[in-house]
């Protein structure tokens, strides 16, 4: 009977010890428990930050690159400033004051004040044609073109000849006025163009032929 009690006590002791081990295995060593802090600091990916834009080019650079190119100053028409030489007639002067023309007259050069122009031929011819005074100041020189209505159209130079195209109508006082008109036009054109000859066209017709038809 005592032997049976000893066996039962031993079995009870072994069962208790097993329960202790079982509980120890479930609880484990607190020092081995995973650290929540450690997991967040090492296991989780770093919080991404908002990407910063790369430095943009200065606003002035962008505006400069997109601004339209300015035209070169070389594209502008060249201009010059100088007096213009305009010819008038000294009636019955017999070639004393200038080349002999017409009925014993002289063709005489006069100068304007300084004029700014792009084309000297255009400026000189326009100045002559726009003068509606029959006499040139107090000089006694006559303007035989004063009654005519002519407008400068164009001019071209070929070799030593300048060709000037005019439009409108010539009013001539007669046989002696015709060569005076021609001389005023041709001499003014030649000096302006720097040539030795001039062809004057009135509405496409040579001035000599135009006047001969009047």
Secondary structure, DSSP 8 states (H G I E B T S, - for coil): -HHHHHHHHHHHHHHHHHHHHHHHHHH--GGGS--HHHIIIIIS--------------HHHHHHHHS-----GGGS---EEEEEEEEEEETT-TTSSSEEETTTEEEEEEEEEEEEES-HHHHHHHHHHH---SEETTTTEE-TTTT-EEEEEEEEEETTEEEEEEEEE----SHHHHHHHHHHHHHHHHHHHT-SEEEEEETTEEHHHHHHT-
